[in-house]
Amino acid sequence: MKHMDKTMPRRQETASSRILEIILAMLIPPVAVILNRGPGKEFVISLVLTILGFVPGVIYSIYILVSDIEDDHVD
């Protein structure tokens, strides 16, 4: 039986996958955040903001996705 390596590399990000994530963030903000960051405080914040007002949820979700892009480029 194979053992899974705990240090698996992150999936390759392409421009088209980032565009699809941002489109998803505009349509269903919490789903975009949970797919990008996983369940956690960012998801809960996005969910609450989306329930209180759709536009703040979209803005926060796009912010999370864009900040993730910036984190990828920092070495």
OpenMM code with the backbone's topology and positions (N, CA, C; nanometers):
from openmm import Vec3, app, unit

residues = "MET LYS HIS MET ASP LYS THR MET PRO ARG ARG GLN GLU THR ALA SER SER ARG ILE LEU GLU ILE ILE LEU ALA MET LEU ILE PRO PRO VAL ALA VAL ILE LEU ASN ARG GLY PRO GLY LYS GLU PHE VAL ILE SER LEU VAL LEU THR ILE LEU GLY PHE VAL PRO GLY VAL ILE TYR SER ILE TYR ILE LEU VAL SER ASP ILE GLU ASP ASP HIS VAL ASP".split()
positions = [
    Vec3(0.0842, -0.1181, 0.0000),
    Vec3(0.0000, 0.0000, 0.0000),
    Vec3(0.0886, 0.1243, 0.0000),
    Vec3(0.0573, 0.2179, -0.0843),
    Vec3(0.1354, 0.3405, -0.0936),
    Vec3(0.1000, 0.4357, 0.0192),
    Vec3(0.2020, 0.5045, 0.0681),
    Vec3(0.1786, 0.6082, 0.1676),
    Vec3(0.1798, 0.7422, 0.0969),
    Vec3(0.0852, 0.8271, 0.1339),
    Vec3(0.0786, 0.9584, 0.0707),
    Vec3(0.1823, 1.0502, 0.1327),
    Vec3(0.2502, 1.1239, 0.0498),
    Vec3(0.3501, 1.2194, 0.0948),
    Vec3(0.2793, 1.3403, 0.1555),
    Vec3(0.3150, 1.3754, 0.2771),
    Vec3(0.2519, 1.4878, 0.3467),
    Vec3(0.2914, 1.6229, 0.2882),
    Vec3(0.3988, 1.6264, 0.2118),
    Vec3(0.4453, 1.7527, 0.1552),
    Vec3(0.4154, 1.7571, 0.0055),
    Vec3(0.2910, 1.7325, -0.0298),
    Vec3(0.2523, 1.7346, -0.1704),
    Vec3(0.2607, 1.8780, -0.2231),
    Vec3(0.3111, 1.8960, -0.3435),
    Vec3(0.3185, 2.0308, -0.3994),
    Vec3(0.1793, 2.0848, -0.4296),
    Vec3(0.1677, 2.2176, -0.4253),
    Vec3(0.0397, 2.2798, -0.4577),
    Vec3(0.0106, 2.2606, -0.6052),
    Vec3(-0.1167, 2.2630, -0.6380),
    Vec3(-0.1549, 2.2472, -0.7775),
    Vec3(-0.1066, 2.3670, -0.8585),
    Vec3(-0.0806, 2.3441, -0.9845),
    Vec3(-0.0344, 2.4511, -1.0725),
    Vec3(-0.1476, 2.5497, -1.0969),
    Vec3(-0.1180, 2.6760, -1.0778),
    Vec3(-0.2158, 2.7809, -1.1017),
    Vec3(-0.1935, 2.8388, -1.2399),
    Vec3(-0.2992, 2.8480, -1.3154),
    Vec3(-0.2910, 2.9115, -1.4455),
    Vec3(-0.3792, 3.0352, -1.4435),
    Vec3(-0.3612, 3.1189, -1.5427),
    Vec3(-0.4421, 3.2404, -1.5508),
    Vec3(-0.5892, 3.2062, -1.5659),
    Vec3(-0.6202, 3.1026, -1.6416),
    Vec3(-0.7608, 3.0669, -1.6621),
    Vec3(-0.8243, 3.0146, -1.5330),
    Vec3(-0.7479, 2.9424, -1.4502),
    Vec3(-0.8053, 2.8939, -1.3248),
    Vec3(-0.8289, 3.0102, -1.2283),
    Vec3(-0.7401, 3.1098, -1.2297),
    Vec3(-0.7616, 3.2284, -1.1451),
    Vec3(-0.8840, 3.3071, -1.1900),
    Vec3(-0.9016, 3.3187, -1.3213),
    Vec3(-1.0190, 3.3900, -1.3738),
    Vec3(-1.1462, 3.3175, -1.3337),
    Vec3(-1.1463, 3.1852, -1.3427),
    Vec3(-1.2635, 3.1074, -1.3020),
    Vec3(-1.2919, 3.1227, -1.1525),
    Vec3(-1.1869, 3.1286, -1.0706),
    Vec3(-1.2059, 3.1499, -0.9273),
    Vec3(-1.2688, 3.2860, -0.9000),
    Vec3(-1.2256, 3.3884, -0.9714),
    Vec3(-1.2804, 3.5226, -0.9504),
    Vec3(-1.4255, 3.5289, -0.9983),
    Vec3(-1.4573, 3.4625, -1.1086),
    Vec3(-1.5969, 3.4565, -1.1541),
    Vec3(-1.6820, 3.3854, -1.0506),
    Vec3(-1.6311, 3.2762, -0.9948),
    Vec3(-1.7034, 3.2039, -0.8908),
    Vec3(-1.7219, 3.2920, -0.7674),
    Vec3(-1.6210, 3.3724, -0.7355),
    Vec3(-1.6317, 3.4632, -0.6211),
    Vec3(-1.7401, 3.5681, -0.6439),
    Vec3(-1.7637, 3.6065, -0.7676),
    Vec3(-1.8692, 3.7037, -0.7974),
    Vec3(-2.0077, 3.6396, -0.7925),
    Vec3(-2.0157, 3.5102, -0.8190),
    Vec3(-2.1447, 3.4423, -0.8202),
    Vec3(-2.1803, 3.3831, -0.6837),
    Vec3(-2.0873, 3.3102, -0.6246),
    Vec3(-2.1101, 3.2429, -0.4956),
    Vec3(-1.9846, 3.2626, -0.4104),
    Vec3(-1.9739, 3.3760, -0.3418),
    Vec3(-1.8498, 3.4103, -0.2717),
    Vec3(-1.7980, 3.3058, -0.1711),
    Vec3(-1.8818, 3.2502, -0.0825),
    Vec3(-1.8264, 3.1552, 0.0150),
    Vec3(-1.7685, 3.0281, -0.0492),
    Vec3(-1.8262, 2.9850, -0.1589),
    Vec3(-1.7777, 2.8649, -0.2254),
    Vec3(-1.6376, 2.8891, -0.2814),
    Vec3(-1.6163, 3.0065, -0.3389),
    Vec3(-1.4835, 3.0391, -0.3931),
    Vec3(-1.3784, 3.0404, -0.2826),
    Vec3(-1.4155, 3.0932, -0.1660),
    Vec3(-1.3200, 3.1005, -0.0544),
    Vec3(-1.2896, 2.9614, 0.0001),
    Vec3(-1.3911, 2.8786, 0.0164),
    Vec3(-1.3668, 2.7452, 0.0728),
    Vec3(-1.2869, 2.6583, -0.0238),
    Vec3(-1.3053, 2.6765, -0.1543),
    Vec3(-1.2259, 2.6010, -0.2508),
    Vec3(-1.0809, 2.6481, -0.2531),
    Vec3(-1.0596, 2.7778, -0.2278),
    Vec3(-0.9251, 2.8334, -0.2334),
    Vec3(-0.8485, 2.8141, -0.1033),
    Vec3(-0.9117, 2.8416, 0.0094),
    Vec3(-0.8438, 2.8388, 0.1394),
    Vec3(-0.8835, 2.7221, 0.2282),
    Vec3(-0.9971, 2.6576, 0.1987),
    Vec3(-1.0456, 2.5514, 0.2850),
    Vec3(-1.1336, 2.6090, 0.3951),
    Vec3(-1.1932, 2.5207, 0.4752),
    Vec3(-1.2782, 2.5712, 0.5833),
    Vec3(-1.1932, 2.6393, 0.6894),
    Vec3(-1.2367, 2.7534, 0.7311),
    Vec3(-1.1616, 2.8295, 0.8302),
    Vec3(-1.2260, 2.9640, 0.8523),
    Vec3(-1.1504, 3.0528, 0.9148),
    Vec3(-1.2079, 3.1824, 0.9498),
    Vec3(-1.2409, 3.2655, 0.8260),
    Vec3(-1.1617, 3.2536, 0.7176),
    Vec3(-1.1920, 3.3283, 0.5960),
    Vec3(-1.3273, 3.2874, 0.5384),
    Vec3(-1.3560, 3.1572, 0.5422),
    Vec3(-1.4845, 3.1076, 0.4924),
    Vec3(-1.5993, 3.1615, 0.5765),
    Vec3(-1.5840, 3.1586, 0.7076),
    Vec3(-1.6904, 3.2061, 0.7964),
    Vec3(-1.7161, 3.3553, 0.7744),
    Vec3(-1.6092, 3.4332, 0.7618),
    Vec3(-1.6248, 3.5772, 0.7376),
    Vec3(-1.6959, 3.5996, 0.6046),
    Vec3(-1.6559, 3.5264, 0.5022),
    Vec3(-1.7190, 3.5403, 0.3713),
    Vec3(-1.8665, 3.5024, 0.3769),
    Vec3(-1.8987, 3.3975, 0.4483),
    Vec3(-2.0375, 3.3534, 0.4616),
    Vec3(-2.1223, 3.4582, 0.5324),
    Vec3(-2.0706, 3.5118, 0.6426),
    Vec3(-2.1448, 3.6126, 0.7184),
    Vec3(-2.1641, 3.7393, 0.6349),
    Vec3(-2.0589, 3.7844, 0.5680),
    Vec3(-2.0710, 3.9042, 0.4845),
    Vec3(-2.1682, 3.8834, 0.3691),
    Vec3(-2.1702, 3.7638, 0.3127),
    Vec3(-2.2626, 3.7356, 0.2031),
    Vec3(-2.4063, 3.7333, 0.2532),
    Vec3(-2.4288, 3.6814, 0.3726),
    Vec3(-2.5637, 3.6791, 0.4294),
    Vec3(-2.6100, 3.8204, 0.4628),
    Vec3(-2.5215, 3.9019, 0.5192),
    Vec3(-2.5581, 4.0385, 0.5560),
    Vec3(-2.5785, 4.1274, 0.4341),
    Vec3(-2.5011, 4.1056, 0.3316),
    Vec3(-2.5132, 4.1830, 0.2087),
    Vec3(-2.4275, 4.1177, 0.1034),
    Vec3(-2.4833, 4.0921, -0.0110),
    Vec3(-2.4131, 4.0148, -0.1131),
    Vec3(-2.2851, 4.0840, -0.1595),
    Vec3(-2.2905, 4.2149, -0.1805),
    Vec3(-2.1750, 4.2886, -0.2326),
    Vec3(-2.0551, 4.2834, -0.1377),
    Vec3(-2.0717, 4.3029, -0.0060),
    Vec3(-1.9548, 4.2890, 0.0821),
    Vec3(-1.8935, 4.1490, 0.0776),
    Vec3(-1.9759, 4.0464, 0.0615),
    Vec3(-1.9247, 3.9106, 0.0494),
    Vec3(-1.8417, 3.8924, -0.0763),
    Vec3(-1.8868, 3.9533, -0.1863),
    Vec3(-1.8122, 3.9450, -0.3127),
    Vec3(-1.6788, 4.0176, -0.2990),
    Vec3(-1.6812, 4.1374, -0.2427),
    Vec3(-1.5585, 4.2164, -0.2275),
    Vec3(-1.4580, 4.1411, -0.1404),
    Vec3(-1.5034, 4.0861, -0.0289),
    Vec3(-1.4128, 4.0136, 0.0608),
    Vec3(-1.3563, 3.8887, -0.0074),
    Vec3(-1.4400, 3.8158, -0.0796),
    Vec3(-1.3937, 3.6941, -0.1458),
    Vec3(-1.2894, 3.7253, -0.2526),
    Vec3(-1.3112, 3.8299, -0.3297),
    Vec3(-1.2133, 3.8688, -0.4304),
    Vec3(-1.0846, 3.9135, -0.3621),
    Vec3(-1.0965, 3.9847, -0.2507),
    Vec3(-0.9777, 4.0252, -0.1745),
    Vec3(-0.8978, 3.9029, -0.1291),
    Vec3(-0.9652, 3.8003, -0.0792),
    Vec3(-0.8977, 3.6782, -0.0338),
    Vec3(-0.8258, 3.6118, -0.1514),
    Vec3(-0.8907, 3.6040, -0.2666),
    Vec3(-0.8284, 3.5406, -0.3829),
    Vec3(-0.7089, 3.6202, -0.4325),
    Vec3(-0.7206, 3.7526, -0.4342),
    Vec3(-0.6108, 3.8362, -0.4817),
    Vec3(-0.4950, 3.8341, -0.3824),
    Vec3(-0.5238, 3.8340, -0.2524),
    Vec3(-0.4157, 3.8279, -0.1541),
    Vec3(-0.3433, 3.6944, -0.1614),
    Vec3(-0.4149, 3.5891, -0.2020),
    Vec3(-0.3519, 3.4582, -0.2206),
    Vec3(-0.2563, 3.4627, -0.3392),
    Vec3(-0.2914, 3.5353, -0.4439),
    Vec3(-0.2038, 3.5511, -0.5602),
    Vec3(-0.0766, 3.6222, -0.5193),
    Vec3(-0.0888, 3.7280, -0.4402),
    Vec3(0.0272, 3.8020, -0.3958),
    Vec3(0.1160, 3.7169, -0.3061),
    Vec3(0.0568, 3.6325, -0.2212),
    Vec3(0.1342, 3.5449, -0.1336),
    Vec3(0.2134, 3.4422, -0.2130),
    Vec3(0.1595, 3.3985, -0.3292),
    Vec3(0.2294, 3.3006, -0.4123),
    Vec3(0.3568, 3.3592, -0.4729),
    Vec3(0.3583, 3.4899, -0.4981),
    Vec3(0.4727, 3.5510, -0.5642),
    Vec3(0.5818, 3.5957, -0.4671),
    Vec3(0.5529, 3.5951, -0.3393),
    Vec3(0.6527, 3.6338, -0.2392),
    Vec3(0.7373, 3.5117, -0.2071),
    Vec3(0.8677, 3.5242, -0.2182),
    Vec3(0.9583, 3.4104, -0.1904),
    Vec3(1.0239, 3.4242, -0.0564),
] * unit.nanometer
topology = app.Topology()
chain = topology.addChain("A")
for resn in residues:
    res = topology.addResidue(resn, chain)
    for name in ("N", "CA", "C"):
        topology.addAtom(name, app.Element.getBySymbol(name[0]), res)
